[in-house]
Amino acid sequence: LLASYVPDVDEHGQVFGIFATFQDISVRREAELAVTEAKNSLERRVTERTRELSEALERLTAAQQAAEEAHSSKTRFFAAAAHDLLQPINAAKLFSELLQDGRGALPDEQQGMVERVGTSLAAVEELLNALLEISQFDAGTHTPELDSVALQPMFDALERQFAESCRERGLSLRFVPTRAWTRTDPRLLRRILQNFIANAPRYTPQGGILVGVRPRGDDYAICVYDTGVGIAPADQGTVFEEFRRLSHEGTRRERGMGLGLAIVQRIARLLAHPIGMASRPGSGSRFEVVVPAVTPVAQLAPVTGSATASPGHEPDVRLVLCIDNDDD
């Protein structure tokens, strides 16, 4: 019951009686108790669910850590085993080369078999080298050696490396001269550009490849353009994934594992150099890596002389030794 008491006051302010009212509030009180009980029950359920979620999250974290440790251990093992994995391949290639040197004395069928053995070993070595390189990047064994680098000498070296192979395909390869300097690991940056340039002719039946530097705010974008078949929009988000090879009609069927751009992505992440691409089917593609712009620094004068012979003179004879610690 809810009781209310009101005093009855006369004109002199004296209380001479009390009005009392009594109200049955059983229904309201039951409702209040029900709300309180519901609130307490909800809090208990929230506490229980929070505890269950925390326990599930702990189990998930532990499982994730175990998976990461297993992956890291496998990656470290694979990266550390590079020499032992490559050694039998290199030995087999050496024997294959010796067979090819003397294959003139073999029947035609056996000559073809020797050549196919050499081709297969080269394919295995290429795949293994790419897998080992990815494992080394994933294992964090690479430490960039940053330095101020002029891009033009790197362009010159890349042009010497790829000009002949592009010419054999009937493709042009042109590097736009540049005075740009950047701060990077020159070996790793060159590896990125090597993969970009090597990948372009595979999807360029005619035309050519153009490499140049474009300002991008306070940075430089080193761009590799091709006049190839282009990449469909649906495939553009996957080109940097492992073992991703795109097939197009009219392009050359060549051996490849689809690991070049995956290696590029790992190197770019290690160097903190953003990479990107743009393409229109039938109109070619552009791959780029963005590097910081720096002020040119003074270079030492090049060392005079060369190991190659001057015109009219025979080069010095060199003895090359192949040393192995395996008796076989």
C-alpha positions as a Markdown table, in Angstrom:
| # | Residue | x | y | z |
|---|---|---|---|---|
| 1 | Leu | 0.0 | 0.0 | 0.0 |
| 2 | Leu | 1.0 | 3.6 | -0.6 |
| 3 | Ala | -0.1 | 5.9 | 2.2 |
| 4 | Ser | -0.3 | 9.7 | 1.9 |
| 5 | Tyr | -0.9 | 12.0 | 4.9 |
| 6 | Val | -2.1 | 15.6 | 4.5 |
| 7 | Pro | -2.6 | 17.8 | 7.6 |
| 8 | Asp | -5.9 | 19.7 | 8.1 |
| 9 | Val | -5.0 | 23.3 | 9.2 |
| 10 | Asp | -7.4 | 26.0 | 10.5 |
| 11 | Glu | -7.3 | 29.7 | 9.8 |
| 12 | His | -4.8 | 30.2 | 12.7 |
| 13 | Gly | -2.4 | 27.7 | 11.3 |
| 14 | Gln | -3.2 | 25.1 | 13.9 |
| 15 | Val | -3.4 | 21.4 | 12.9 |
| 16 | Phe | -6.5 | 19.8 | 14.2 |
| 17 | Gly | -6.7 | 16.7 | 12.0 |
| 18 | Ile | -5.1 | 14.6 | 9.2 |
| 19 | Phe | -6.4 | 13.4 | 5.9 |
| 20 | Ala | -5.0 | 10.0 | 5.1 |
| 21 | Thr | -5.3 | 8.1 | 1.7 |
| 22 | Phe | -4.2 | 4.6 | 1.1 |
| 23 | Gln | -3.6 | 3.2 | -2.5 |
| 24 | Asp | -3.1 | -0.3 | -3.6 |
| 25 | Ile | 0.1 | -0.3 | -5.7 |
| 26 | Ser | 0.7 | -4.1 | -5.8 |
| 27 | Val | 0.6 | -4.1 | -9.7 |
| 28 | Arg | 3.1 | -1.2 | -10.0 |
| 29 | Arg | 5.4 | -2.7 | -7.4 |
| 30 | Glu | 5.3 | -6.1 | -9.2 |
| 31 | Ala | 6.3 | -4.3 | -12.4 |
| 32 | Glu | 9.2 | -2.5 | -10.7 |
| 33 | Leu | 10.4 | -5.7 | -9.3 |
| 34 | Ala | 10.1 | -7.4 | -12.7 |
| 35 | Val | 12.2 | -4.6 | -14.3 |
| 36 | Thr | 14.8 | -4.9 | -11.6 |
| 37 | Glu | 15.0 | -8.6 | -12.0 |
| 38 | Ala | 15.2 | -8.3 | -15.8 |
| 39 | Lys | 18.0 | -5.8 | -15.4 |
| 40 | Asn | 19.9 | -8.1 | -13.0 |
| 41 | Ser | 19.4 | -11.0 | -15.4 |
| 42 | Leu | 20.6 | -9.0 | -18.4 |
| 43 | Glu | 23.7 | -8.0 | -16.5 |
| 44 | Arg | 24.4 | -11.6 | -15.5 |
| 45 | Arg | 24.0 | -12.7 | -19.2 |
| 46 | Val | 26.2 | -9.9 | -20.4 |
| 47 | Thr | 28.9 | -10.9 | -17.9 |
| 48 | Glu | 28.6 | -14.5 | -18.9 |
| 49 | Arg | 28.8 | -13.7 | -22.6 |
| 50 | Thr | 31.7 | -11.4 | -22.0 |
| 51 | Arg | 33.6 | -14.1 | -20.2 |
| 52 | Glu | 32.8 | -16.6 | -22.9 |
| 53 | Leu | 33.9 | -14.1 | -25.6 |
| 54 | Ser | 37.1 | -13.4 | -23.7 |
| 55 | Glu | 37.9 | -17.1 | -23.4 |
| 56 | Ala | 37.2 | -17.6 | -27.1 |
| 57 | Leu | 39.4 | -14.7 | -28.0 |
| 58 | Glu | 42.2 | -16.1 | -25.8 |
| 59 | Arg | 41.9 | -19.5 | -27.6 |
| 60 | Leu | 41.9 | -17.8 | -31.0 |
| 61 | Thr | 44.9 | -15.7 | -30.1 |
| 62 | Ala | 46.8 | -18.8 | -28.9 |
| 63 | Ala | 45.9 | -20.7 | -32.0 |
| 64 | Gln | 46.9 | -17.7 | -34.2 |
| 65 | Gln | 50.2 | -17.4 | -32.3 |
| 66 | Ala | 50.8 | -21.2 | -32.8 |
| 67 | Ala | 50.1 | -20.9 | -36.5 |
| 68 | Glu | 52.3 | -17.8 | -36.9 |
| 69 | Glu | 55.1 | -19.6 | -35.0 |
| 70 | Ala | 54.8 | -22.7 | -37.2 |
| 71 | His | 54.7 | -20.5 | -40.4 |
| 72 | Ser | 57.7 | -18.5 | -39.2 |
| 73 | Ser | 59.6 | -21.6 | -38.2 |
| 74 | Lys | 58.9 | -23.1 | -41.6 |
| 75 | Thr | 59.9 | -19.9 | -43.4 |
| 76 | Arg | 63.1 | -19.6 | -41.4 |
| 77 | Phe | 64.0 | -23.2 | -42.2 |
| 78 | Phe | 63.3 | -22.8 | -45.9 |
| 79 | Ala | 65.3 | -19.6 | -46.0 |
| 80 | Ala | 68.2 | -21.1 | -44.1 |
| 81 | Ala | 68.2 | -24.2 | -46.3 |
| 82 | Ala | 68.8 | -22.2 | -49.5 |
| 83 | His | 72.3 | -23.6 | -50.0 |
| 84 | Asp | 71.5 | -27.2 | -49.3 |
| 85 | Leu | 68.4 | -27.0 | -51.5 |
| 86 | Leu | 70.3 | -25.4 | -54.4 |
| 87 | Gln | 73.4 | -27.5 | -54.2 |
| 88 | Pro | 72.1 | -30.6 | -55.8 |
| 89 | Ile | 70.4 | -28.6 | -58.5 |
| 90 | Asn | 73.6 | -26.7 | -59.3 |
| 91 | Ala | 75.5 | -30.0 | -59.4 |
| 92 | Ala | 72.9 | -31.5 | -61.8 |
| 93 | Lys | 73.1 | -28.4 | -64.0 |
| 94 | Leu | 76.9 | -28.7 | -64.1 |
| 95 | Phe | 76.7 | -32.3 | -65.2 |
| 96 | Ser | 74.0 | -31.3 | -67.8 |
| 97 | Glu | 76.3 | -28.6 | -69.2 |
| 98 | Leu | 79.1 | -31.2 | -69.5 |
| 99 | Leu | 76.8 | -33.5 | -71.4 |
| 100 | Gln | 75.7 | -30.6 | -73.7 |
| 101 | Asp | 79.3 | -29.8 | -74.4 |
| 102 | Gly | 79.9 | -33.3 | -75.7 |
| 103 | Arg | 76.4 | -34.0 | -77.2 |
| 104 | Gly | 77.8 | -33.8 | -80.7 |
| 105 | Ala | 78.9 | -37.4 | -80.3 |
| 106 | Leu | 75.5 | -38.5 | -79.2 |
| 107 | Pro | 72.6 | -39.7 | -81.4 |
| 108 | Asp | 70.0 | -37.0 | -82.3 |
| 109 | Glu | 67.4 | -38.4 | -79.9 |
| 110 | Gln | 69.8 | -38.4 | -77.0 |
| 111 | Gln | 70.9 | -34.8 | -77.9 |
| 112 | Gly | 67.3 | -33.7 | -77.6 |
| 113 | Met | 67.0 | -35.5 | -74.3 |
| 114 | Val | 70.1 | -33.7 | -72.9 |
| 115 | Glu | 68.7 | -30.4 | -74.0 |
| 116 | Arg | 65.3 | -31.1 | -72.4 |
| 117 | Val | 67.1 | -32.1 | -69.2 |
| 118 | Gly | 69.0 | -28.8 | -69.1 |
| 119 | Thr | 65.7 | -26.9 | -69.8 |
| 120 | Ser | 63.9 | -28.7 | -66.9 |
| 121 | Leu | 66.8 | -28.1 | -64.5 |
| 122 | Ala | 66.8 | -24.4 | -65.4 |
| 123 | Ala | 63.0 | -24.3 | -64.7 |
| 124 | Val | 63.5 | -26.0 | -61.3 |
| 125 | Glu | 66.3 | -23.7 | -60.4 |
| 126 | Glu | 64.3 | -20.6 | -61.3 |
| 127 | Leu | 61.3 | -21.8 | -59.3 |
| 128 | Leu | 63.4 | -22.7 | -56.3 |
| 129 | Asn | 65.3 | -19.4 | -56.4 |
| 130 | Ala | 62.0 | -17.5 | -56.4 |
| 131 | Leu | 60.5 | -19.5 | -53.6 |
| 132 | Leu | 63.7 | -19.1 | -51.5 |
| 133 | Glu | 63.7 | -15.3 | -52.2 |
| 134 | Ile | 60.1 | -15.0 | -51.0 |
| 135 | Ser | 60.9 | -17.1 | -47.9 |
| 136 | Gln | 63.8 | -14.9 | -47.1 |
| 137 | Phe | 61.7 | -11.8 | -47.3 |
| 138 | Asp | 58.9 | -13.4 | -45.2 |
| 139 | Ala | 61.5 | -14.5 | -42.6 |
| 140 | Gly | 62.8 | -11.0 | -42.3 |
| 141 | Thr | 66.4 | -11.9 | -43.1 |
| 142 | His | 66.8 | -9.0 | -45.5 |
| 143 | Thr | 68.0 | -5.7 | -44.1 |
| 144 | Pro | 67.9 | -2.8 | -46.6 |
| 145 | Glu | 71.2 | -0.9 | -47.1 |
| 146 | Leu | 69.9 | 2.6 | -47.8 |
| 147 | Asp | 72.0 | 5.1 | -49.8 |
| 148 | Ser | 71.5 | 8.1 | -52.0 |
| 149 | Val | 71.3 | 6.7 | -55.5 |
| 150 | Ala | 71.3 | 8.3 | -59.0 |
| 151 | Leu | 68.7 | 6.5 | -61.2 |
| 152 | Gln | 70.4 | 7.1 | -64.6 |
| 153 | Pro | 73.2 | 4.5 | -64.0 |
| 154 | Met | 70.6 | 2.0 | -62.9 |
| 155 | Phe | 68.7 | 2.7 | -66.1 |
| 156 | Asp | 71.8 | 2.2 | -68.1 |
| 157 | Ala | 72.5 | -1.2 | -66.5 |
| 158 | Leu | 68.9 | -2.3 | -67.0 |
| 159 | Glu | 69.0 | -1.3 | -70.7 |
| 160 | Arg | 72.1 | -3.3 | -71.2 |
| 161 | Gln | 70.5 | -6.3 | -69.5 |
| 162 | Phe | 67.2 | -6.3 | -71.4 |
| 163 | Ala | 67.9 | -4.6 | -74.8 |
| 164 | Glu | 68.9 | -7.7 | -76.6 |
| 165 | Ser | 66.1 | -9.9 | -75.4 |
| 166 | Cys | 63.5 | -7.3 | -76.4 |
| 167 | Arg | 65.2 | -6.8 | -79.8 |
| 168 | Glu | 64.9 | -10.6 | -80.4 |
| 169 | Arg | 61.2 | -10.4 | -79.7 |
| 170 | Gly | 60.8 | -7.5 | -82.1 |
| 171 | Leu | 60.0 | -5.0 | -79.3 |
| 172 | Ser | 61.5 | -1.7 | -78.6 |
| 173 | Leu | 62.9 | -0.8 | -75.1 |
| 174 | Arg | 63.5 | 2.8 | -74.3 |
| 175 | Phe | 64.6 | 4.6 | -71.1 |
| 176 | Val | 63.9 | 8.3 | -70.7 |
| 177 | Pro | 67.0 | 10.0 | -69.5 |
| 178 | Thr | 66.7 | 11.3 | -65.9 |
| 179 | Arg | 68.7 | 13.3 | -63.4 |
| 180 | Ala | 66.6 | 12.0 | -60.5 |
| 181 | Trp | 68.2 | 10.8 | -57.2 |
| 182 | Thr | 66.5 | 8.8 | -54.5 |
| 183 | Arg | 67.3 | 7.2 | -51.2 |
| 184 | Thr | 66.9 | 3.4 | -51.3 |
| 185 | Asp | 68.7 | 0.1 | -51.4 |
| 186 | Pro | 69.9 | 0.1 | -55.0 |
| 187 | Arg | 70.1 | -3.7 | -55.2 |
| 188 | Leu | 66.5 | -4.2 | -54.1 |
| 189 | Leu | 65.1 | -1.3 | -56.2 |
| 190 | Arg | 66.9 | -2.7 | -59.2 |
| 191 | Arg | 65.2 | -6.1 | -58.4 |
| 192 | Ile | 61.8 | -4.4 | -58.5 |
| 193 | Leu | 62.5 | -2.8 | -61.9 |
| 194 | Gln | 64.0 | -6.0 | -63.3 |
| 195 | Asn | 60.8 | -7.9 | -62.5 |
| 196 | Phe | 58.6 | -5.1 | -64.0 |
| 197 | Ile | 60.6 | -5.0 | -67.2 |
| 198 | Ala | 61.0 | -8.8 | -67.5 |
| 199 | Asn | 57.3 | -9.3 | -67.1 |
| 200 | Ala | 56.2 | -6.7 | -69.7 |
| 201 | Pro | 57.4 | -8.5 | -72.9 |
| 202 | Arg | 55.4 | -11.7 | -71.9 |
| 203 | Tyr | 52.2 | -9.8 | -72.5 |
| 204 | Thr | 53.4 | -7.4 | -75.3 |
| 205 | Pro | 53.1 | -9.1 | -78.7 |
| 206 | Gln | 54.1 | -5.9 | -80.5 |
| 207 | Gly | 55.2 | -2.4 | -79.8 |
| 208 | Gly | 57.6 | -1.9 | -76.9 |
| 209 | Ile | 58.4 | -0.9 | -73.3 |
| 210 | Leu | 59.1 | 2.5 | -72.0 |
| 211 | Val | 60.8 | 3.3 | -68.6 |
| 212 | Gly | 60.8 | 6.7 | -67.1 |
| 213 | Val | 60.6 | 8.9 | -64.0 |
| 214 | Arg | 57.6 | 11.2 | -63.2 |
| 215 | Pro | 57.4 | 13.6 | -60.3 |
| 216 | Arg | 54.8 | 12.6 | -57.8 |
| 217 | Gly | 54.5 | 15.3 | -55.2 |
| 218 | Asp | 57.7 | 15.2 | -53.2 |
| 219 | Asp | 58.5 | 11.8 | -54.6 |
| 220 | Tyr | 59.3 | 10.1 | -57.9 |
| 221 | Ala | 57.3 | 7.5 | -59.6 |
| 222 | Ile | 59.5 | 5.1 | -61.7 |
| 223 | Cys | 57.1 | 3.8 | -64.3 |
| 224 | Val | 57.3 | 0.9 | -66.7 |
| 225 | Tyr | 54.8 | 1.2 | -69.6 |
| 226 | Asp | 54.1 | -1.4 | -72.2 |
| 227 | Thr | 51.9 | -1.6 | -75.3 |
| 228 | Gly | 50.7 | -5.1 | -74.5 |
| 229 | Val | 47.3 | -6.7 | -74.2 |
| 230 | Gly | 46.5 | -5.1 | -70.9 |
| 231 | Ile | 44.9 | -6.6 | -67.8 |
| 232 | Ala | 41.2 | -7.0 | -67.3 |
| 233 | Pro | 39.7 | -5.0 | -64.4 |
| 234 | Ala | 38.7 | -8.2 | -62.6 |
| 235 | Asp | 42.3 | -9.4 | -62.6 |
| 236 | Gln | 44.0 | -6.1 | -61.6 |
| 237 | Gly | 43.6 | -6.7 | -57.9 |
| 238 | Thr | 45.3 | -10.1 | -58.0 |
| 239 | Val | 48.4 | -9.5 | -60.1 |
| 240 | Phe | 50.7 | -9.2 | -57.1 |
| 241 | Glu | 49.6 | -12.5 | -55.6 |
| 242 | Glu | 51.8 | -15.6 | -55.6 |
| 243 | Phe | 51.5 | -18.0 | -58.6 |
| 244 | Arg | 49.2 | -15.6 | -60.4 |
| 245 | Arg | 49.7 | -15.8 | -64.1 |
| 246 | Leu | 47.4 | -14.2 | -66.6 |
| 247 | Ser | 46.7 | -15.9 | -69.9 |
| 248 | His | 45.8 | -13.9 | -73.0 |
| 249 | Glu | 45.2 | -14.9 | -76.6 |
| 250 | Gly | 48.0 | -13.7 | -78.8 |
| 251 | Thr | 50.7 | -13.6 | -76.1 |
| 252 | Arg | 53.7 | -15.9 | -76.0 |
| 253 | Arg | 53.4 | -19.1 | -74.0 |
| 254 | Glu | 56.5 | -18.9 | -71.8 |
| 255 | Arg | 57.7 | -20.6 | -68.7 |
| 256 | Gly | 56.9 | -18.7 | -65.6 |
| 257 | Met | 55.7 | -19.2 | -62.0 |
| 258 | Gly | 53.9 | -16.0 | -61.4 |
| 259 | Leu | 56.2 | -15.1 | -58.5 |
| 260 | Gly | 57.9 | -12.0 | -59.9 |
| 261 | Leu | 55.3 | -9.5 | -58.8 |
| 262 | Ala | 54.8 | -11.3 | -55.5 |
| 263 | Ile | 58.6 | -10.7 | -54.9 |
| 264 | Val | 58.1 | -7.1 | -56.0 |
| 265 | Gln | 55.4 | -6.6 | -53.4 |
| 266 | Arg | 57.6 | -7.9 | -50.6 |
| 267 | Ile | 60.6 | -5.8 | -51.6 |
| 268 | Ala | 58.4 | -2.7 | -51.8 |
| 269 | Arg | 57.0 | -3.4 | -48.4 |
| 270 | Leu | 60.5 | -3.8 | -47.0 |
| 271 | Leu | 61.7 | -0.5 | -48.5 |
| 272 | Ala | 58.4 | 1.3 | -47.8 |
| 273 | His | 58.2 | 2.2 | -51.5 |
| 274 | Pro | 54.5 | 2.1 | -52.6 |
| 275 | Ile | 53.8 | 0.2 | -55.8 |
| 276 | Gly | 50.9 | 0.4 | -58.2 |
| 277 | Met | 49.6 | -0.4 | -61.6 |
| 278 | Ala | 47.0 | 0.7 | -64.1 |
| 279 | Ser | 45.9 | -1.0 | -67.3 |
| 280 | Arg | 43.3 | -0.9 | -70.0 |
| 281 | Pro | 42.6 | -4.1 | -71.9 |
| 282 | Gly | 44.0 | -3.8 | -75.4 |
| 283 | Ser | 45.9 | -0.6 | -74.6 |
| 284 | Gly | 48.8 | -1.8 | -72.4 |
| 285 | Ser | 49.7 | -1.4 | -68.7 |
| 286 | Arg | 51.8 | 0.7 | -66.4 |
| 287 | Phe | 53.6 | -0.6 | -63.3 |
| 288 | Glu | 55.3 | 1.8 | -61.0 |
| 289 | Val | 57.2 | 2.1 | -57.8 |
| 290 | Val | 57.2 | 5.4 | -55.8 |
| 291 | Val | 60.6 | 6.4 | -54.3 |
| 292 | Pro | 61.6 | 9.5 | -52.2 |
| 293 | Ala | 63.2 | 12.4 | -54.1 |
| 294 | Val | 66.6 | 13.5 | -52.6 |
| 295 | Thr | 69.1 | 16.1 | -53.5 |
| 296 | Pro | 71.9 | 14.9 | -55.8 |
| 297 | Val | 75.3 | 14.3 | -54.1 |
| 298 | Ala | 78.8 | 14.6 | -55.5 |
| 299 | Gln | 80.0 | 11.4 | -57.1 |
| 300 | Leu | 83.5 | 10.1 | -57.2 |
| 301 | Ala | 85.2 | 10.0 | -60.6 |
| 302 | Pro | 84.9 | 6.6 | -62.2 |
| 303 | Val | 87.9 | 4.3 | -62.0 |
| 304 | Thr | 89.8 | 4.2 | -65.3 |
| 305 | Gly | 90.5 | 1.0 | -67.0 |
| 306 | Ser | 88.4 | -2.1 | -67.6 |
| 307 | Ala | 88.7 | -5.9 | -67.4 |
| 308 | Thr | 87.7 | -6.1 | -71.1 |
| 309 | Ala | 90.3 | -6.1 | -73.8 |
| 310 | Ser | 90.9 | -2.9 | -75.7 |
| 311 | Pro | 90.5 | -2.9 | -79.5 |
| 312 | Gly | 93.3 | -4.9 | -81.1 |
| 313 | His | 94.4 | -6.7 | -78.0 |
| 314 | Glu | 93.4 | -10.1 | -76.8 |
| 315 | Pro | 91.9 | -10.3 | -73.3 |
| 316 | Asp | 93.9 | -11.9 | -70.5 |
| 317 | Val | 93.2 | -15.6 | -70.1 |
| 318 | Arg | 91.4 | -16.4 | -66.8 |
| 319 | Leu | 91.2 | -19.8 | -65.1 |
| 320 | Val | 87.8 | -20.3 | -63.5 |
| 321 | Leu | 87.5 | -23.0 | -60.7 |
| 322 | Cys | 84.3 | -24.6 | -59.6 |
| 323 | Ile | 84.8 | -25.8 | -56.0 |
| 324 | Asp | 82.4 | -28.1 | -54.2 |
| 325 | Asn | 82.7 | -30.0 | -50.9 |
| 326 | Asp | 80.7 | -33.0 | -52.2 |
| 327 | Asp | 83.0 | -35.7 | -53.5 |
| 328 | Asp | 80.4 | -36.8 | -56.0 |
